[in-house]
Amino acid sequence: MKRYLLVICLVFLLLASMLPVSYAEQVSNTFELQSSSGNVQSGENITITVKGKSLADVYGAEMELAYDSTKLQYTGYSSTLSGEAFVREPETLDNKISLVFTLTGRRAGLNGDKDIFTITFKAVGNGNASVSLLSLSLLNSQPQPQTLAGVAGGEVKIIVTPTSPSTSPSPSPSPSPNSNLNVITLEAEPTDKGIISVGVTANELLKAFEQSKKESVLIQVTSKPDTSEVQVSLPAAEWIQSTSRSGHADTIKIQTDMATITLGTKVLKNAQVTESSNLLFTVARVDPATLSSEVRQKTGSQTVYDFNLMLDGKRLTHLNGGVQVEIPYILSPSENPNQVVIYFLGDDGKLEVVRNAKYNASTNMVTFKPNHFSKYVAYHSMVSFKDMDGYGWASEGVLGLAAREIIDGRSEEYYVPEGKVTRAEFVKLLVQLFGLEDMTATAAFSDVASDAWYYRSIASAQKAGLVQGKDNGSFGVNDAISREDMAVLIFRISNMSGISGLPSISNNTITRFHDLDSVSAYARDAVSVLQQSGLMNGTTEGYFNPKNASTRAQAATVVYRLFQSLN
């Protein structure tokens, strides 16, 4: 590819005049992709623009794009350089498109920001799709063209939805095509600002719950590609009444093209609900122009979503663990699914990681449970350590926890997998990952100072019944945690978190460990259950080595396995 580009550039440069031209080399030339929309209906067209940023003497370029050919069909292209450059007709092969251009004549290359190509696709399937910039070769305008360093950072994600039936300006609930009685389908035309507003009546909600044989009633909201916000109103009193009648269905799932939210009645805990109370849920795409440059640089082309939940016009600030959110994310080939996280965008413009987020590669959705509603964005957190070679069994846990800002390296680039873990460090890890921090908790251990970095975590763990002190009244904050004590804490927190799939304890529990007799009596049940569930293994074949200190690699692996096992 680069040889083809070099030949073209040499031909045009040799034919051009030999007038001198100024040249200033810059090694950073970024090419990005921008989509005309993040959502498109099947049968509609969508355009992808190749944008050059901070270009410095780019005389010619050759690049290769990849797209999801099961969802998108390539239909054509255009270029802003037509007439001033040689632009080769794109070559297509399977799901890849090759693009080439070179300027003509003796002149400087492109500088600054410039839109280069516009590629048009037709949506032909339903689901999540992506278009990415795979490779990039650049040459400058020197008499003997030289290769420029460039950054191919472009990828856009697109959601293709089925073609909507004709709609009327007012909301018109209709039966779901799959005839599930627990599904309510709503649709409406968006306003000139792209807002869709729909509502569920009391009778519709009561009927759906009465006839539901599932745990949740599903509300499907059909929208248009240019929809910027979806608003869904629900009768709050009838919701509470419906859940008490159904006996099994106690949640409402609202599915939109932007996100899916599952609401439990716990969100109304301590709220004043009257017979006429109305619950309003909204989700909106945030205009990138309203975000700070720091946020845009961090999140790139990812969509920031603004969520809100109001009861009778007043915002519900505490969700009481009654909400689960799913937003789309298309994983690129170079990304690790364990490092996909959710960031919360605060009013101060700062990003804060949501530690309970999980990415599902089969659905291309990131699921998380927010403590409050605000602005959220999915993001791939690129972390790595230089000393993890030979620790393939632990890399998933180490990188997954590091992406969630639960653990750090001992230095900037080194994790030190064989390092020991103190009791204070391990407790803080558990409290942060599983959201147990309690600002009202106090610690009663003799060696836990109120101004220590671990105080809040140990106090929260003690209040929750997760930890106990030693006979002398201390906690042993700086003691290395033993493998059996790690097993006990993992076992306790798994019960607190309602984890499913762990075997139950019985008198005839069988374990493969030959050194079970050396396990302390208080830890034997925990060691047996965690071994059988696959959360903890022995350090050598057939031996658990309960008194040995846990390493940083072992601790991260066990905790992340538990995290992945949670419902």
N, C-alpha and C positions, 0 to 999 in steps of 0.2 A: 504493500500500500504506500509506504513512504517513498519507495523508489519511483512509483508512478507520479506522485506529487512532485518529487525533485526534478524529474525530466520535464514536466510541464513548466515549472518555474524557470528552469534554465533556458528553455526555448524562448519564452517571452522576454527574459532579461537580455539575452544575446541579441534579439531583434530590436531592443529598445536603444535609445541614445545613451551615451556614456556620461551624461551630466552627473556631477556628484550630488549625492543626497545625504542629508544628515541622518544619523542612526544612533539610537541610544538603546542599548540592550536592557531588557527587563525580563526576568525569568518567571514572572507570575502572570499568566494569561488564563483566565477562568472562562469556561463555556458552560452555561446552564440551560436547562429546559424550563419553559413556562407553558402551562396548559391554559386553554381558553376557558376551561371549567373543570371542576373536580368531580362533577356528576354529569352524566349524559344518558339519555334513554336510547335503547336499542333502535337502530335505524337512523339516528341523528349523526351529524358530523361533529368532529372536534379537531381543533388545530393545536399543534405543538410548535412553539417558537424556539429556535436555537439562538441564545443570546450570548454575545461576547461581552465580558466585563474586564475593565482595566487592561485593554489590549495595548501591546507595545510593539509596533513594527511587525504586525502579522501580515505577511505578503501572500501566504497560501496556507491552506489547511485541508486535512483529510480526516474525517471522523466516521465512526460507525455507531448507529443507533440500534437498540433492540426493543422489540415491543411484543406484547401478548397477542399473538395472531389468532388465538381462539376467541378473543373479545373485540379486537380491533382489526380493520382491514385498511391497508394503505391505499389512498386514492389519488395522491398528487402532492406537488410541492411548488414553492415559489421562493425567490431570493431577492433581497434588497440590493444585491450586488450585480444583478443582471444589467448589462449595458456598460459596466465599468470593470468587469472581471470575466474570466472564463469560468463558467459554472457547468460542471459535468452533469449530465442526466443521472439522477440517483440510480444506483444498482441495488436490486433487492434479491435476497436469497433467504428462503424460509422466513424467519422472523427478524431479519436484520436488514438495515438500509445503510448503504455507503454513500457519503456526501463528500464532494471535492470542489474546492474553488481555488483560483489563483488570480491575483491582480495582473494587469497587463501594462507594459511600458515601464520606463525608468521612473519610479516614484516610491515614496515611502509607503510602508505597510499601514494597515489599519491601526488606529490608536484610540484609546478611550473605550466607551461603551457602544456596541453596535449589534442590532438584530441581523442575523446572517441568513437563516433559512426559516421557512414556515412549512411544516409538514401537515398534511390533512389526512385524517383517518375517519372511517365510518364505523360506528359501534355495531357489531354483529352478534354479540353474545351478552349474557348477563353475569354480573359479578365484579370482582375487583381486578383491575388491570394496571399495567405500568408501562411507561416508556423511559428507557434509560440510555445514557451516553456511555458506551462501552470503552471506546478508545479514541485517541486524539493525537495527530501529528501536525506540527506547525513548522513553517519556514519563514525566515525574515527576508528583507529586501537587499541584502548584501550582493555585490556582484557574483560572489560565490555563495549561494544561499546556505545558511546555517540553521541547524535545528534549534527551535525555541522550546524552553520548558513550558508546559501548559497543564492546567488542571481541568480534568473532565469530571465535574461535580454534578452533572445534571441527571435528575430523575424526577418524574412526576407520577403521581398515583391517581387513578381514575376509577370511579364507581359507575358501572353500566347497569341501569335498571330496566325492567320490562317497560314497554310502551304503555303509557297510561290511557285508560279509556277517556272519552270526552267527559268534561266536568262542567258543572254549573258554578256560578259565582258563590253560591252559598254552600256550606258543608252539607253533604248528602251521604250519610252512612249507608253502606250496602253490605250484603253478605259476602264473606270471603270466598274466593274461587274454590278453595279446598273444602268448603262446607263444614269446617270445624266450628262447632257452636260456641267455642270459647274465644273466637276471633272476631274483632270488630274492625272493619276497614273504613277509613275516613279519607276524604279527598276534597280539595277546594282549590280554586284559582288563586294564585298569589297576587298581592297588591302590587302597585307600581314600584314599591320598595322591596319586593321579593319576599313578603311575609305571608305565610300560610297560617290561618287560624281555624282550628276545628275543635269540636266539643263532643263529649259523650253524654247522652241523656241518662237520667236516673233509671228509666225502664230498660234501656239497652244494657247498662252495666249490671243491673240486678239479674236480667235474663241470662247474660253471659256467664255470670258466676253460678247461677242455679244449674245451668246445663253443662258446666265445665267438668271434665273428668281429669283435669290436669292441675298442677300446682299453681298455675298462673293464667290470667286472662290476657290475651295479646291484643293490643291496639296497633294496627298498621296504618301509618299515615303516608299516603301517596303524594309525592311532590314533583315539581318541575326542576329541570337542571339549573335554572337561574334562581332557585329559592335560596334566600339568605337567612331565613329564620322560620322555625316551626313553633307554633303555640298550640298546646293541647290542654283543654280544661276538663275537669272531672268533678262530679258531685261527691264531696268528701264524706258526708254522713252516710250516703248510700254505699260507698265503698266499705266503710267499717261494718255496716249492716250486712253487706253481701258476704264478706269474709266469715262472719260469725255463722251465717246460714249454710254456706257451702261445706264447711267442715274440713276441707282440704286445700282449696284454692285461697291463698292469702296474699298474693302479690299481683301487681299489674305490670306488664312489660309493654313499653311504648317503643315501637320500631319506626325509625325514620331513615332517610337516606344519609343523614349526617351521623347519627349515632343511635344506639339502642340503650334504653334505660329501664331497669327493673326497680319498681318501688314496692317496699313493704310497709305495712301499716305502722311500723315502728317510727316512721318519719313524722307521724302525727302525735307521738308520745308527748304528753304535757301541753299539747296545743288545745286551744279552745275551739271545738268543733260544734257548730250549730246545725240545725236541720237544713239551713240554706247555704251552708259553707261551700265555697268553691276552691278547688285546688288547681293551680295553673302551672304547668311545666313548659319551659321554653329552652330551645337550643338554637344557637346562631353561630354563623361563621364570622370570625373577627376579621375586619378589614386589615390587611397587613400594613397599610399606611398609618394605622393608629398605633402600631407597635414600635418600640424603641429599636434603634439600630442594633443594640446588643442582643435583643431577643431575636430579631430577624436573622442575625448572623449565627446565633446558636441553633435555631430551629430550622433554618433553611426554608424549603418550600412546603414544609408541613403545615397543615391547617390548624389554626388555634380555634377551639370551640368555647363558646360562652354558655354555661348552663345556669338555669335559675329555677327555683321552686317556690311558689307563693301560695299562701292560704289567706283568702279574703283580702288580697292586695298587700299582705305583709310577707316579707321574705322569710323563709325558714332557714335559719342560720345553723341549726344543729340537726343533722340527718339521723343521728342515733343508730348508726350502722344499718339503716334500712334502705340503702341505695346501692345498686351496682350499675356501672356504666361500661359500654363497649363502644370503641371508636375504631375506624378502619386504619390499617397500616399495611402497606405492601413492602415486604422484606426484599431487599436487593440481594443478589447472589453473594456479595462480600460481607453481608451483615450476619451477626450471631443472634438468633432468636432470644437467647437468654439475656441479651443486653438491650432489648427494647423496653423502654420505661415510659412513664407518664410524668410530665412536669406540670405543676400548678403555677400559674402566673399571678402573682400577688398584686395588690393595688400599688405597691411601690415599684412595680416593673421587674421584680426579681423572680427568677425561676427556682422552684423548690421541688425536689423529686418526690413522687408518690411511691412509696416503697412496696406497696402490695400489688402493683400492676403485673399482669402476666400476659404474654403474647401467645396466641393460638395460631400456629402456622396453617392449620387446616381451614380456618375461617378467615384468616388475615385480619383478625380483630385483637385489640388490646383491651383486656378487662381489668377494671380496678374498682375499688370501693372508696369513694371520697368521704371525707369527714364533713365537708361543706361544699356547696356549689360555687363555682366561679369559672375562670378561664383555664382550660387544660389543653395540652398538646402531646401527641405521641412522638417519641424521639428515640433514635438508636444511639446509646452512649458508648462511644468507642474507648475502651480501657484495655490495657495490656500490661504484662509484667515480663521482664527479661529472664526471670529465674524459674519459669514454670515448665521448662522442657523436662520431660520425664515424669510429669505429673498430670498426664492426660485424664486420669481418673478423678482429679480434683479441679480441673480447669473450669468445668461448667459451674461449679459452686463458687469458686473464687471470683470469676469474671461476672457471674450473675449478681453476687452480693456487692462487688465493687461498683458495678453500674448503678446500683440502687443506693450508693454512698453509705453502705452499712459497714464495710471494711475498707481499710487503706493499706498500702504497702508500708513496710518499715522505713522505706525511703521512696523517692518519687517514682522510680522505675523497678523496684524490687519488692516482691511480696514476702520473701523469706518463708517458704512453705514449711520448713522444718522447725521454725520458731515455736516456742511454747505460748500457750494462751492462759492468761490469768483468770481467776474466777470473776473478777470485776469486768474484764473485757468480754467474757462469754455471756454474762448476764446482760450487759448493755446491747450486745448483738441481738439477743432474743427479744428484748423489750422493744428495740427500734423496729426490727423487721415485722413483728407481729402486732405493732401498734398498742403496746400495753402502757405507754407512758402516762402517768397520772400526776398532774401538777399539784394535787392536794396531798399526795402520799408523803410520809416521813419515815426515815429509817431509824432503827433502834439498836444498831450494832456499834460496838465500842471503837472500831477502826474505820468507820465510814463518816468522814468529815462532811459537814453540810456544804462546804465550798468545793468539794472534790468533783472532778469531771464525771465520775460514775455515780454520784449521790442520787440523782433523780432516777436513774435506771434501777439501782438496787432498792431504793425506797418503793418504787412502783412494783417491782417483783415481789418484795416482802408483803405489800398490801394485797397483792393478788394471790398470795399463797404459793408462789412459785419457788421461793427460796427460804431457807431456815439458817439460823446462825450456828456457830459452834458452841460447845458446852461452856466455854469461857466468855461468851457474850460477843465474840468478834465474828466477822464474816470471812476473814481471810482474803481480803481484796487482792493482795499481791501474790497469793499462792497459785501455782500452776494447777489448773483444773484437771482432775484425773478422768480417765475414760469412763469409769463407772458413774462418777458424779455428773459428767456430761450426759450420759444415758438417762439418768434420773430427771434432769431438767428438761431434756427433749421429751421424755415420756409424759411429764406433767403438763408441759405446754401443749402437747398434742391433744391431751384430754380437754384442756381449756379451750382450744380452738375448734373442737368438734371434728377432728380429722376422722375420715372414714377409711376402712380397709385394714386397720390394725387388728391382729388376732387377739382374742380375749384371753385372760389369764385363767388357767386351770391347774389343779394339783398335779396333773400328769403332763404338764407342758414339757415338750421335748426340745432340747437345744444341742447343737453340734459342738459347743465349746467344751474342751476338756478341762478347763480351769474354772468352771462355774463355782466350785467350792471355795475358791479364793475371792469370789465376789462378795462384797459386804451384803448382809442379809437385807438391808433396806434397798439395795440396788438390783437384786436378782430378778424380780419381776420385770423391771424396766429393761435390763440387759436382754432377757429372753424375748420379750415382745419386739424390741427394736431389731434384734437379729433376725427374727422370723419375718418381719415386715420389710426387711431389706434396707432399713435406714442406717444400721450400723453393722459393720463386718469386723472380723478379727484382724489383728495386725500380722499374725502368722497363721498358717493353716491349722484350724482347730483350736486356736487360743485367742481369748479376748484381751488378756493382759490388763485387767481392770485397774490396777494401781498405777500404771504408766500414765505420764502426763500426755494430754492430747496435743497434737501439733496444729499449727494454723491451717494446714491443708485439710486435716481430718475434720476439724471443727467446721470449716466453711462447707465441706461436702455434706456432712450430716444435716446441718441447718438448712441448706438449700434443698436437699432431698425432702425434708419435712415441708418446706414452703411449697414445693411443686406438688406435694400430695394433697394439699388443702383444697377443699371444694371451692 
